[in-house]
């Protein structure tokens, strides 16, 4: 009788272990699906942001503002509405770069969605970045994720060019 109960309890423990392994696999699968859905939703939100008509207007304003004030050694720029608008525009790319580095947005999606936009926009914004670093005595670029993203995309574009040559 004791041997029978011992055998049944051993079978129950082994069955329980199999059930736990099965549950862990199911939970891991659900977590992967939820993470993929989050990345997809974030990517869609990104695409909506950069295809919105206000993005083009803000982009043009940033390009014009930086070009105009850089030519006058930033006279009258600091703490103006144009200063805050240009920095606000740059934060869009800064956040995209940060989300990409954190793995919330796939780098391939960002590269394909932004392509040359981020490269040209970094080239336009970088004089303002340097000015703000000097103004505030910063040793680290406050828009380092924007810069990283632009350089990453630039590298991807160059590798595409060499692959087609």
Secondary structure, 3 states (H helix, E strand, C coil): CHHHHHHHHHHHHHHHHHHHHHHHHHHHHHHHHHHHHHHHHHHHHHHHHHHCHHHHHHHHHHHHHHHHHHHCCCCCCCCCHHHHHHHHHHHHHHHHHHHHHCCCCCHHHHHHHHCHHHHHHHHHHHHHHHHHHHHHCCCCCCCHHHHHHHHHHHHHHHHHHHHHC
